[in-house]
Amino acid sequence: MTTMNGYFVFGKGYWKTFQQGLEREWLVTNGIGGFAGSTMIGANARCQHGLLVASLHVPVQRTLILSKLEETLTIGGRAYSLAANERPGWQENGQHYLQRFALEQGLPRFRYQAEDVFVDKRVAMVYGKNTVVIGYEVRNGAYPAKLTIKPLVNFRGYGEQSSKFDLQFSERVDGASLELVPAKQPQLTIRLRSERGSFEDAPKTFFEQMGLKVYHHSSYDENMLYHYEIVDGKPGIDTHYVPALLHIELAAHEHARFAVVCTIEDEGLPVSDGWQLIAEEEQRIARLVEHAGLKTAQFGLTGRVGEAAADDEFVDALVRAADHFIVHRNSTGMKTVLAGYPWFADWGRDTMIAMQGLTLPTRRLDDAREILWTFAKYVRNGLVPNMFPDEGQEPIYNTVDASMWYFHSVYEFLRYSGAPSDDEFIRERIYPVLKDIVAAYQKGTDFSIGMDEADGLIAAGSGLDQVTWMDVRVDGIVVTPRHGKPVEINALWYNALCVMSELARKFGEDPLPYEQMAEKVKQSFVEKFWNDAAGCLYDVVSRDGVGDGQIRPNQIWAISLPFTMLSREQEKRVVETVLQKLYASYGLRSLAPDDTEYKPYYGGKLLQRDLAYHQGTVWSFPLGALITAYCKVHDYSDEAVAVARLLLEPLADHLRDGCIGQIAEIFDGNEPIISRGCYAQAWGVGEVLRAWMEDIVWRGRLPR
């Protein structure tokens, strides 16, 4: 069982050492690109960790505002610091007083205990606002006590580090309120308010250097080390500004509840009390789960005793995880999908793969509609943008597959919706765009993308261009040069032509041109991609017709998509090869281990990581396609669904590892298969959720 009524619960056995405490992280988001996150022991271990990472240009330009609130509990003159930090040569071990950590309805709760005093700490964000709420519940013991809270403030890009010279603020302290204006952006105000106690100025002295007022170190928290940055070969040392200390006096046996709120919103701090804001966010998340309605019992799924309850908890956790990626974008005024936390923005390829699981089984059809329309408006020369435009910028279109996945997303949206109004929406706004994409791919478009007239297959990429999802280029090295005719692109191309045939028929147009093209593609694909000796498909066929025999996961989409080209026997052989060579508990390896170019581990400095990224590293998102393909080729038999379940169940365990309640982007190819990269990845969550519901619960048939 992964959760208990929406809870992930952990005790002291998970942070027996400081390093063990860094292995699990948590994430809270606000629906506009901002987020909060850290480790389960409260020690920040990444540049991107903090209580308020605000999005200044929704959903990007993410900026660290509030790094931490650190607490010291004083009981009868004895001080207990609850702060956990790594410093050069030593550690602050506040986790020794951490009794329990839980993720409740997606929101973290820390429970500290010192002597006979218990301190609970909750973290939530206000949805749609760059505002964080930290709720405290203190049950004091037999003696008067004091809780001192130290805010660590910053103002930097979320991938950077600060020095004292970077942190210049004008500030105003007024009782329980604190305002700071960063010198770097004087039109922005950082506001903190406590519902109890009062702020007391931190001791400050300053000197002049080059015309700047530089505060003495007593106003700064210096030399905070970030473990994961150092592991990646970066400096990983940071400084924060301490504007004031907050003091809360506690009477003997007092039970106190209060909150500290931090915001950068122009309208200032919210008027609701902090715990009410936390409750509202819990209720919003609970409504998402209820609205999705993905309870296995109602679909007639049976299994071992207790299995249905565990399944429901697994699915509910994925529904909560999915919410983090669906965000608003100011430049379009509509919803988009962030590819992953803590680094990625909204990318066309990732969105078109992830949105099927994030929005369709979860019944977020309004969001799906907005996403489809948003991307349709930015299609240029037949290409869906790979990266979205921000103010004063043009979109980036360096992807061949985003446009192809777009057809699949449209098809799946209509399959889930079935509403006449959505048919009309697609006919009026999306179908003309789809026709333009097909025409552009036939004629040829940017990045050497275009149809080969001789065989009808799509070729793409040349030189240093990397336009499939295996797109690493570093120091002039094209690590996975898939120039030519990639297998998944042509599987998607055939699928797109079949989708167009169905849509043309639905909308009263002639489907024959699409059907004829599809038939030509099918014949060419089977002839040129089938590798009989290996019992699978070539990964890429060159423009000269030579097949690349490396065994990669890309071929699995030639089986999992709705419209496919191989015989059933060929499909089974592909699935068997992929399962045998590439499956690794949490996903599929990007290259077979017996290949001489296989890299078993992902780590080290950037160059070393990039050289391994698509050369053996396990990716979570292709696992969804394997599950679908496996069930399809075995006609969704009881045995096939049982095996598919075995393949997916390790992801339920993974929800308790890495970023709790999330699915990571990548993992090492060899044991112990440690999670790497983005700790929360949209297409990993989306594809696991989609495959679990569509293939294991619904067995290939959507409930109506």
Buried (B, 14 or more C-beta within 10 A) or exposed (E): EBBEEBEBBBEEEBBEEBEBBBBBBBBBBBBBBBBBBBBBBBBBBBBBBBBBBBBBBBBBBBBBBBBBBBBBBBBEEEEBBBBBBBEEEEBBBBBBBBBBBBBBBBBBBBBBBBBEBBBBBBBBBBBBBBBBBBBBBBBBBEBBBBBBBBBBBBBBBBBEBBEBEBBBBEBEBEEBBBBBBBEEEEEBBBBBBBBBBBBEEBEBEEEEEEEEEBBEEEBBBBBBBBBBBBEBBBEBBBBBBBBBBBBBBBEEEEEBBBBBBBBBBEEBBBEBBBBBBBBBBBEBBBEBBEEBEBBBEEEEBEEEEEBBBBBBBBBBBBBBBBBBBBBBBBBBEBBBBBBBBBBBBBBBBBBBBBBBBBBBBBBBBEBBBBBBBBBBEBBBBBBBBBBBBBEEEEBBBBBBBBBBBBBBBBBBBBEBBEEEEBBEBBBEBBBEBBBBBBEBBBEBBBBBBBBBEEBBBBBBBBEEBBBBBBBBBBEEEBBBBBBBBBBBBBBBBBBBBBBBBBBBBBBEBEBEBBBEBBBBBBEBBBEBBBBEEBBBBBBBBBEEEEBBBBBBBBBBBBBBBBBBBBEEEBBBBBBBBBBEBBBBBBBBBBBBBEBEEBBBBBBBEEEBBBBBBBBBBBBBBBBBBBBBBBBBBBEBEEEBBEBBBEBBBBBBEBBBBBBBBBBBBBBBBBEEBBBBBBBBBBBBBBBBBBBBBBBBBBBEEEEE
